[in-house]
Amino acid sequence: MLSLSAVSARYGSVPAIAGINIEVGEGDLVRRGQSVAILEAMKMEHVHTAPVSGTISAIDVAEGEQVTTGKIVVEIEASK
């Protein structure tokens, strides 16, 4: 799920996933709706997009890492 505060957004609570491809890097500017990660599960890809415009402040997983429900994937510092 997604948790928003006044200045930042944490993105990426996910179901059990076989792998993850990160499409952004720390410091990148993103627009609301821009793809930030592709989660792969059961031979299907799930594109996850930025819920807000802002700057990628942290990437909390490694490329290809297996993640589970509740894992924070990307943190976005919302634009003001």
C-alpha positions in Angstrom: 0.0 0.0 0.0 1.0 3.7 -0.2 1.5 5.9 2.8 1.7 9.7 2.2 2.8 12.5 4.5 3.0 16.2 3.8 6.4 16.1 2.2 7.1 12.5 1.2 5.6 9.3 -0.1 6.7 5.8 0.5 5.8 3.5 -2.4 5.8 -0.2 -2.9 4.0 -2.4 -0.5 3.7 -5.4 -2.7 2.5 -9.0 -2.7 5.1 -11.8 -2.8 7.1 -11.1 -5.9 9.6 -13.2 -7.9 11.8 -10.2 -8.8 11.9 -6.5 -9.3 13.3 -4.1 -11.9 13.9 -0.6 -10.7 13.5 2.0 -13.5 14.7 5.1 -11.6 17.8 6.0 -9.5 18.3 8.0 -6.3 18.1 11.7 -7.1 15.9 11.2 -10.2 13.0 13.6 -10.7 9.7 11.7 -11.4 6.3 12.8 -12.4 3.1 11.5 -11.0 2.1 8.4 -13.0 5.7 7.7 -14.2 6.9 4.1 -14.0 9.3 3.6 -11.2 9.4 -0.2 -10.8 8.3 -3.4 -12.6 7.4 -6.2 -10.3 7.4 -9.7 -11.7 5.2 -12.4 -10.3 3.9 -15.6 -11.8 5.3 -14.7 -15.2 3.4 -11.4 -15.2 4.7 -7.9 -14.9 3.1 -5.3 -12.7 4.2 -1.7 -13.5 4.2 0.5 -10.5 4.0 4.3 -11.0 4.9 7.3 -8.9 1.9 8.4 -6.9 3.2 11.9 -6.6 5.7 14.1 -8.5 9.0 14.5 -6.7 12.6 13.2 -6.2 13.6 9.6 -5.6 15.1 9.9 -2.1 15.8 6.2 -1.6 15.7 2.8 -3.3 15.2 0.2 -0.6 15.6 -3.0 -2.8 18.3 -4.3 -5.1 17.7 -5.0 -8.8 16.3 -8.5 -9.2 15.7 -8.9 -5.4 12.8 -11.0 -4.3 10.5 -9.0 -2.2 7.5 -9.8 0.0 4.3 -8.0 1.1 4.9 -4.8 2.9 8.4 -4.2 1.6 9.1 -0.5 0.8 10.6 -0.4 -2.7 11.1 3.3 -3.5 10.8 6.4 -1.4 9.8 9.7 -3.1 10.3 13.2 -1.6 7.2 15.0 -2.9 7.6 18.3 -4.8 6.2 21.3 -3.1 
